[in-house]
């Protein structure tokens, strides 16, 4: 029974990806908005990772 559930999850996942691509292609503005969101997310992730390293460095300096 768990094999059927896992297969259903895989099929549902594939269908959702196909539907998302179809919407992005059909409605061009949605695709551009999605790319913009991903690019902004990458920039924010880099900024937050940099801030984490900065704070870790300051804490290490205080402990020494």
GUPA-766192 format. One record per atom (N, C-alpha, C, O): residue in one letter; atom name; x, y, z. Coordinates in pm, 1 decimal. Layout:
<atoms>
ATOM  residuo  atomo        xx        yy        zz
ATOM        A     CA         X         Y         Z
...
</atoms>
This chain:
<atoms>
ATOM  residuo  atomo        xx        yy        zz
ATOM        X      N      82.0    -120.1       0.0
ATOM        X     CA       0.0       0.0       0.0
ATOM        X      C      86.3     126.3       0.0
ATOM        X      O      49.0     226.3     -61.4
ATOM        X      N     202.0     122.7      68.7
ATOM        X     CA     286.9     241.4      74.5
ATOM        X      C     348.8     271.8     -62.6
ATOM        X      O     379.3     386.9     -93.8
ATOM        X      N     367.1     166.3    -144.2
ATOM        X     CA     421.0     188.3    -278.5
ATOM        X      C     322.0     270.7    -360.9
ATOM        X      O     362.1     359.0    -436.8
ATOM        X      N     193.8     241.7    -345.8
ATOM        X     CA      91.1     315.8    -419.4
ATOM        X      C      87.1     461.0    -373.0
ATOM        X      O      72.7     551.5    -455.2
ATOM        X      N      99.7     484.3    -242.8
ATOM        X     CA     101.3     620.9    -190.3
ATOM        X      C     222.2     698.2    -241.9
ATOM        X      O     210.7     814.8    -279.6
ATOM        X      N     337.6     633.1    -243.2
ATOM        X     CA     458.4     698.4    -293.1
ATOM        X      C     446.9     729.0    -442.0
ATOM        X      O     489.0     835.3    -487.7
ATOM        X      N     390.3     636.1    -516.8
ATOM        X     CA     371.4     658.1    -659.8
ATOM        X      C     273.4     772.9    -683.8
ATOM        X      O     293.5     853.5    -774.6
ATOM        X      N     168.4     780.5    -603.5
ATOM        X     CA      71.6     889.1    -615.8
ATOM        X      C     137.5    1023.5    -586.2
ATOM        X      O     107.5    1123.0    -652.2
ATOM        X      N     226.7    1027.4    -488.0
ATOM        X     CA     298.7    1150.6    -455.2
ATOM        X      C     387.6    1193.6    -571.5
ATOM        X      O     395.1    1311.9    -605.0
ATOM        X      N     454.7    1096.1    -632.5
ATOM        X     CA     543.0    1127.6    -745.8
ATOM        X      C     461.2    1181.0    -863.2
ATOM        X      O     499.2    1280.3    -925.3
ATOM        X      N     350.4    1116.3    -893.4
ATOM        X     CA     265.9    1160.1   -1005.2
ATOM        X      C     208.4    1298.0    -977.8
ATOM        X      O     205.0    1382.4   -1067.3
ATOM        X      N     163.2    1322.2    -855.0
ATOM        X     CA     109.8    1453.9    -819.2
ATOM        X      C     217.4    1560.2    -831.5
ATOM        X      O     190.6    1669.9    -880.5
ATOM        X      N     338.2    1529.5    -787.8
ATOM        X     CA     448.8    1624.3    -799.4
ATOM        X      C     480.3    1658.0    -944.1
ATOM        X      O     501.5    1774.4    -978.0
ATOM        X      N     483.6    1556.4   -1029.6
ATOM        X     CA     510.7    1578.9   -1172.1
ATOM        X      C     400.1    1663.6   -1233.7
ATOM        X      O     427.9    1755.9   -1310.3
ATOM        X      N     275.3    1633.1   -1200.8
ATOM        X     CA     163.3    1712.0   -1253.9
ATOM        X      C     171.8    1857.8   -1210.0
ATOM        X      O     147.9    1947.7   -1290.6
ATOM        X      N     205.5    1882.4   -1083.8
ATOM        X     CA     216.1    2020.3   -1035.6
ATOM        X      C     328.1    2096.1   -1106.7
ATOM        X      O     312.7    2213.8   -1139.3
ATOM        X      N     440.4    2028.7   -1130.6
ATOM        X     CA     550.8    2093.8   -1202.5
ATOM        X      C     509.0    2125.9   -1345.6
ATOM        X      O     536.4    2235.1   -1395.4
ATOM        X      N     442.8    2031.5   -1411.6
ATOM        X     CA     397.2    2054.4   -1549.0
ATOM        X      C     297.2    2169.3   -1554.4
ATOM        X      O     304.9    2254.1   -1643.2
ATOM        X      N     203.8    2172.5   -1460.4
ATOM        X     CA     104.6    2280.9   -1456.8
ATOM        X      C     172.7    2414.9   -1433.2
ATOM        X      O     136.6    2514.4   -1496.1
ATOM        X      N     271.4    2418.7   -1342.9
ATOM        X     CA     342.3    2544.0   -1316.0
ATOM        X      C     416.2    2593.1   -1439.9
ATOM        X      O     413.5    2712.4   -1470.4
ATOM        X      N     482.4    2501.7   -1512.0
ATOM        X     CA     550.0    2541.1   -1635.8
ATOM        X      C     450.2    2588.5   -1740.5
ATOM        X      O     476.4    2685.4   -1811.8
ATOM        X      N     337.2    2521.7   -1750.1
ATOM        X     CA     235.6    2560.6   -1847.5
ATOM        X      C     184.7    2701.5   -1818.1
ATOM        X      O     169.9    2782.5   -1909.5
ATOM        X      N     157.9    2730.9   -1691.1
ATOM        X     CA     110.9    2865.3   -1653.7
ATOM        X      C     218.1    2969.2   -1684.2
ATOM        X      O     187.3    3076.8   -1735.4
ATOM        X      N     344.0    2937.9   -1653.1
ATOM        X     CA     452.8    3032.6   -1677.4
ATOM        X      C     470.7    3059.4   -1826.1
ATOM        X      O     502.7    3171.5   -1865.6
ATOM        X      N     450.5    2957.0   -1908.8
ATOM        X     CA     466.5    2976.1   -2053.7
ATOM        X      C     345.9    3047.6   -2112.8
ATOM        X      O     361.5    3137.0   -2196.1
ATOM        X      N     226.0    3009.1   -2070.5
ATOM        X     CA     104.3    3067.3   -2125.5
ATOM        X      C      89.7    3214.6   -2088.5
ATOM        X      O      59.3    3298.6   -2173.1
ATOM        X      N     111.5    3243.4   -1963.6
ATOM        X     CA     102.4    3381.6   -1916.6
ATOM        X      C     244.0    3431.3   -1892.6
ATOM        X      O     301.8    3407.6   -1786.5
ATOM        X      N     299.9    3500.7   -1991.8
ATOM        X     CA     440.0    3541.0   -1990.7
ATOM        X      C     479.0    3625.6   -1871.8
ATOM        X      O     591.3    3615.4   -1822.4
ATOM        X      N     386.9    3710.1   -1824.5
ATOM        X     CA     419.4    3795.9   -1711.5
ATOM        X      C     444.9    3714.1   -1585.6
ATOM        X      O     528.1    3752.2   -1503.2
ATOM        X      N     375.2    3603.1   -1569.5
ATOM        X     CA     394.3    3517.9   -1452.0
ATOM        X      C     534.3    3457.2   -1453.5
ATOM        X      O     599.5    3447.1   -1349.6
ATOM        X      N     579.6    3417.5   -1570.8
ATOM        X     CA     713.8    3359.7   -1581.5
ATOM        X      C     820.4    3460.3   -1544.7
ATOM        X      O     915.5    3427.2   -1473.8
ATOM        X      N     805.6    3583.9   -1592.7
ATOM        X     CA     902.3    3688.7   -1560.3
ATOM        X      C     898.4    3720.3   -1412.3
ATOM        X      O    1002.9    3739.9   -1350.2
ATOM        X      N     778.6    3725.6   -1354.7
ATOM        X     CA     766.1    3752.8   -1211.2
ATOM        X      C     831.2    3641.3   -1129.5
ATOM        X      O     892.8    3667.3   -1026.2
ATOM        X      N     817.4    3518.0   -1175.8
ATOM        X     CA     877.9    3405.6   -1105.5
ATOM        X      C    1030.2    3414.6   -1107.9
ATOM        X      O    1096.1    3392.9   -1006.3
ATOM        X      N    1084.9    3446.5   -1223.9
ATOM        X     CA    1230.8    3460.4   -1236.3
ATOM        X      C    1279.6    3574.4   -1147.9
ATOM        X      O    1382.2    3561.3   -1081.2
ATOM        X      N    1206.6    3687.2   -1146.6
ATOM        X     CA    1244.7    3799.8   -1061.8
ATOM        X      C    1243.0    3760.7    -914.0
ATOM        X      O    1332.0    3798.9    -838.1
ATOM        X      N    1142.2    3685.3    -874.3
ATOM        X     CA    1131.9    3640.6    -735.1
ATOM        X      C    1248.6    3549.7    -698.2
ATOM        X      O    1305.2    3561.7    -589.5
ATOM        X      N    1284.3    3459.0    -788.6
ATOM        X     CA    1396.0    3368.0    -761.5
ATOM        X      C    1526.6    3445.6    -751.5
ATOM        X      O    1608.1    3418.9    -663.1
ATOM        X      N    1547.1    3541.2    -841.1
ATOM        X     CA    1669.6    3620.4    -836.7
ATOM        X      C    1678.0    3701.7    -708.3
ATOM        X      O    1784.5    3711.6    -647.4
ATOM        X      N    1566.2    3759.6    -667.3
ATOM        X     CA    1565.0    3834.8    -542.5
ATOM        X      C    1590.0    3744.9    -423.4
ATOM        X      O    1658.4    3784.1    -328.9
ATOM        X      N    1535.1    3624.6    -427.2
ATOM        X     CA    1556.4    3529.6    -318.8
ATOM        X      C    1701.9    3487.9    -307.2
ATOM        X      O    1753.7    3470.9    -196.8
ATOM        X      N    1767.3    3471.5    -420.5
ATOM        X     CA    1909.6    3434.5    -419.1
ATOM        X      C    1991.8    3546.0    -356.3
ATOM        X      O    2080.2    3519.7    -274.8
ATOM        X      N    1963.0    3670.6    -393.7
ATOM        X     CA    2035.9    3784.5    -337.3
ATOM        X      C    2013.5    3792.8    -186.6
ATOM        X      O    2108.2    3813.4    -110.7
ATOM        X      N    1887.8    3776.7    -143.1
ATOM        X     CA    1859.1    3781.8       0.5
ATOM        X      C    1927.9    3668.1      75.3
ATOM        X      O    1978.3    3688.4     185.8
ATOM        X      N    1930.4    3549.3      16.6
ATOM        X     CA    1997.0    3435.6      80.4
ATOM        X      C    2146.6    3463.6      98.2
ATOM        X      O    2203.6    3432.4     202.7
ATOM        X      N    2209.3    3521.8      -2.7
ATOM        X     CA    2352.1    3555.0       6.1
ATOM        X      C    2375.9    3659.4     114.8
ATOM        X      O    2471.9    3649.4     191.2
ATOM        X      N    2288.5    3759.2     121.4
ATOM        X     CA    2301.4    3862.7     224.4
ATOM        X      C    2288.2    3801.5     363.7
ATOM        X      O    2368.8    3830.5     452.1
ATOM        X      N    2187.2    3717.5     383.6
ATOM        X     CA    2166.3    3657.9     515.6
ATOM        X      C    2281.3    3564.1     554.2
ATOM        X      O    2321.7    3561.1     670.5
ATOM        X      N    2333.7    3488.6     459.1
ATOM        X     CA    2447.8    3401.8     488.0
ATOM        X      C    2569.0    3485.9     526.5
ATOM        X      O    2642.7    3450.8     618.6
ATOM        X      N    2589.3    3596.3     456.3
ATOM        X     CA    2698.7    3687.4     491.3
ATOM        X      C    2682.1    3744.9     631.0
ATOM        X      O    2779.1    3755.0     706.1
ATOM        X      N    2558.5    3783.0     666.9
ATOM        X     CA    2533.7    3836.0     801.0
ATOM        X      C    2558.4    3729.4     908.4
ATOM        X      O    2611.3    3759.7    1015.4
ATOM        X      N    2520.6    3606.1     879.8
ATOM        X     CA    2544.1    3498.1     975.6
ATOM        X      C    2693.9    3477.9     997.5
ATOM        X      O    2738.5    3465.3    1111.5
ATOM        X      N    2772.4    3474.6     888.7
ATOM        X     CA    2916.7    3460.0     902.9
ATOM        X      C    2977.4    3577.9     978.7
ATOM        X      O    3068.0    3559.9    1060.0
ATOM        X      N    2927.4    3698.0     951.9
ATOM        X     CA    2975.1    3818.4    1020.6
ATOM        X      C    2949.7    3807.4    1170.8
ATOM        X      O    3038.6    3834.4    1251.6
ATOM        X      N    2826.8    3767.3    1207.8
ATOM        X     CA    2794.7    3753.5    1350.2
ATOM        X      C    2874.8    3641.5    1416.3
ATOM        X      O    2917.8    3655.8    1530.7
ATOM        X      N    2895.1    3531.5    1346.2
ATOM        X     CA    2977.6    3423.5    1400.2
ATOM        X      C    3121.9    3468.6    1421.3
ATOM        X      O    3185.4    3431.3    1519.9
ATOM        X      N    3172.0    3547.2    1330.1
ATOM        X     CA    3309.1    3598.6    1343.4
ATOM        X      C    3323.1    3690.8    1462.2
ATOM        X      O    3422.3    3684.3    1534.8
ATOM        X      N    3223.4    3777.7    1483.1
ATOM        X     CA    3229.2    3869.3    1596.5
ATOM        X      C    3219.6    3791.8    1728.0
ATOM        X      O    3289.2    3823.8    1824.4
ATOM        X      N    3133.3    3690.0    1731.8
ATOM        X     CA    3121.9    3611.7    1855.1
ATOM        X      C    3251.3    3537.2    1883.2
ATOM        X      O    3291.3    3525.3    1999.0
ATOM        X      N    3317.1    3487.2    1780.8
ATOM        X     CA    3444.5    3417.6    1801.5
ATOM        X      C    3551.4    3513.4    1851.6
ATOM        X      O    3634.8    3474.6    1933.5
ATOM        X      N    3551.0    3638.6    1804.2
ATOM        X     CA    3648.6    3735.8    1852.0
ATOM        X      C    3623.8    3769.1    1999.1
ATOM        X      O    3719.2    3786.9    2074.9
ATOM        X      N    3498.7    3777.6    2039.9
ATOM        X     CA    3466.0    3808.0    2179.7
ATOM        X      C    3506.7    3694.8    2272.0
ATOM        X      O    3546.3    3719.2    2385.9
ATOM        X      N    3497.5    3570.6    2224.3
ATOM        X     CA    3529.6    3456.4    2308.6
ATOM        X      C    3679.9    3435.4    2326.1
ATOM        X      O    3721.8    3369.5    2421.2
ATOM        X      N    3761.4    3490.2    2236.4
ATOM        X     CA    3906.7    3467.9    2245.9
ATOM        X      C    3973.0    3566.2    2335.1
ATOM        X      O    4094.6    3560.9    2353.4
</atoms>
